Amino acid sequence: MEVWIGRDGERHGPYKEEDVRAWLRSGEVSGEDLGWREGLADWQPLSVLFPDAVAGAPPPFAPPPSPGSAPAWPQHEDNAALTDYAGFWQRFGAWLIDYVILLVPSSIVGYAMGIMPVMERLVSQMQAGGSMANMTAEVSSLRLISAVVMLIGYAYYVFFECSKWQATPGKLALNLRVTDLDGKRITPGRSLARNAVRLTNIITGLIPFVCYIAVAWTRRKQGLHDLLASTLVLNGRADRVQAPRPAPSDRGGHGSFDA
């Protein structure tokens, strides 16, 4: 009789019954792993299917995947966590919190760089019909200050999203986290790429808007920056969600479980 084994949201097999019994006795598979064989209506723990062969020891490795067919596999809680995507309004709320937080350092830097005198001179020249050259100089000063402020925001998002928290303070407040497509913490390089869209605010505010609004209609609620960087924004703080287990590797054969 052939038996299918399920673990970590994956189904593996089919395997010979005597092999499964041997793996249970040796502890290479656990009685808590689910199994299915011809004639069963649904998956059942291996300890129920083969109570006389259970060793009770947890398996150190995942079984190798094999092609075939079996009943639909019930979604594992780890996989479910990877499909708990944060919605548009959740992400907007997180952005709003981060925006308020960033107002503090941005205002300090803006004042230190003289944004108020620049604004006053520009308004005065516009009202008095000043020369285009003078107004252009003031506009250039404003652009420089804006660029520095944008870089502060960029560094803020890059640092927090690749940190151990996997989230900015705004996302933490709403129990969100940023991950790669496997649910893992993103690298600094990926965080740099993901947040590069923020730098385009220096040129125009339209590009970031288009990137973010895509969250409302994409299947996994990804913005264009998420799609380009292969990232997800998920519900659940990183310190409260179990890290995803490594995917099983295939070494073939029915003789043993190995990885």
N, C-alpha and C positions, 0 to 999 in steps of 0.2 A: 504494500500500500504506500502511496506517495503522500507526503505531507508538505504543506506550505508553512513557512515561518514568517511572522511579522514582527518588525522592531523599528522604532524611531520613525514611524510613518512610512516605512518601506515594506514590501512583501518580497520574499526570497524563496526560491525553490523551483520545482518540487524536489524533495529529498526522500530517500528511502526511510521507512519507519525505523529500521534497525539502526540507521545512522543517527537519527534524531534521538533515539533512546540512549545511544552511546554518548552523545554530546550532553544529554541531560545528566547522565551519571558522572561524567567528568567535569561538569560545571561549565562547559564551553557555551551552553545556552542555559537560560534560566526558565524555571517553571512559570515565571510571570510573563514570559514572551507568549504572544498569541500564536495559535496554530489553526490550520484548516485542512480537512481532507474530504474526499468525496463522500457525500451523504450528509454532511453537516449543513445546517441552515445558516450558521454564522461562525465567526472566529471565536475560539475558546482558549483559555490559558493552557499551556502545555502540561501544567501540573494536573489539569482536569483530564486531558486526553491520555496522559501516560503517568498516572500517580505512582506507579511502582518504580519509575526510573528517575524521579526528581532527586537531584543531589542537594538542592537548596543554595548553591553558591551562585552569585551573580556572574554573568559572562564578562570577560575582559574585552572582547572584541565583537564587532557586528558580523553577521553572516554574509557570505558573498552573494550578490544578486544573480539570479538566473532568469532567463526569459521563460514565458509561459503565461497561463491564465489562471485566475483565481477570483473569488468574490471581491467586490470593491472594498478597499482597505479603509477602515474608519480613521478619520483624521487624528493624528497625534497632537497632544497639547502643544508641543514645541512648534509643530508646523502651523497650528492654529494661530500661535503668537505671531508668526511671520505673515499672516494675512489680516492681522488686526490693524489695518491702515488708518492713519490719522486723517480726518476729513478736512475739507477746505476751511471751515470756520474755526476748527480747533487750531489749525496752523496760523490762521489770521490772528486769533487771540494771542497765540504765543509771540507772533511778530509784533503785535501792539505792545505787549509787556516789554519785549526787548527794545523796542523803539523808545519807550519812556526811559528805560535804564540808560540807553545810549545818549539820551539828551544831556545827561550830566557831563560826561567827558567831552562830548562834542561842543557843548556850550562853553566849557572852560577853554578848550583849544581855540574856538572861534573868537572869543573875547581876547585871548592872549595874542592872536594874530591880527587883531584890530578890525574885526568885521563890522562893528558899529560905526566907527569913523568912515570906513569905506562906503557903507550904505548911505550915511548922511551926505558924503561928498557927491555920490552918484545921484541921489535924489535932488540935491541942490543944483547940480549941473543940468539935469533934465528939466527942472523948473525954469532955470535961467537961460535955457537954450545954449548950453555950453558946447564946446567943440567936440566933434566926434572922437578926436584923438584922446582927449582927456577922459571921456566916458568909456572908451575902449580900455584904457589903462585901469580904470576902476573895476570894470567887468572882469578883466584878467585877474585882478587881485581876488575878486570873489570866487572865481573858478579855482584858484589855487587853494583858498581856504576850504572850498567844498571838496576838493580832491583829498586834502588831508583828513577831513571829517569822514569821507567814504572809506579811506584806508583804516581808520580806527574801527569802523563798523565791520570791515572785512576781516581784520585781525581778530575781532571779538567773536565772530561766527566761526572762523576757522579753528581757533583755539578750543572753544567749548565743544564743538561738534565732534572733534577727534579726541577729546579728553576721556577720562574714565567715566564721566557722566553721560557722554554721548549726546549732549543736549545743551543748548543755551539756557540761562536762567528762565527765560520765558517758556521754553519747552518743558523744563523741569517743573515749573509751576502747574502746567497742564498735563503732567505725566506722559510726556512724549519722549522719544529717543530717535536718533538718526543711526541707521545701520547700512551695511552693504546688502546685496541681494540674498546673502546667506544669514542675515540677522546678526552679523558680527560688527564689532567696533570698526569704524572707518579709519584709514590711515591718514596722516597729515597731508600726503599728496592728494588723496581723494577729496579731502576736505577743502584743500586749496582749489581744486578743479570745480567742486560743487558750488562754492561760493564766489567763483570768478564773475558770475552774473551780476553780483552786487557792484562790481567796479564799473559796469556799463552805465550806472547812474550818473557817472561823471559826464557821459556823453548825452544820454537821454534816459528819461524815466520809463519809456515805453517798453524797452526790451525786458527789464525785470518784471513789469506788469504782465506781459504775455507769458513769461516763464512761470510765474506763480499761478495765474488764472487757470493754467492747464490742469492743476490739481483737481479742479471741479469735475473734469470729464474723463481723465485717464483711468484705466482699469484698476491700477494699484495706487491711485491717487498721488501720482508723481507729477511734479512740475517738470518743465523741460530741463532744468538744471539737475534734477534727480535722474532723469533718463540719460543725460549725457555722462553723468558721473557714476551711474549704476548704484544709486542709493535709494533707500526707503525711509519714510518717517512713520514710525509705528507707535501704537498706544502701549503704555507701560514703561516705567523708568528702568534704566539699565540695571540698577542695583536691586530691582525687585523681580526681574525676569531671568529665568534660568538660561545660561549660555547654551546655544545650540550645540548638539553633539556632532562630532565629525562624521562625514558621510562614509558609508562602508566602501571598502575597496574590494575589487574582484581578483581573487587569485585562482579561481576556478576549482573544479573538482568537487566530488561528493564525499571525500574522505575525511575532511576536517574543516572547522571554522578557523580562519586565520585572517589577519589584516596587518 
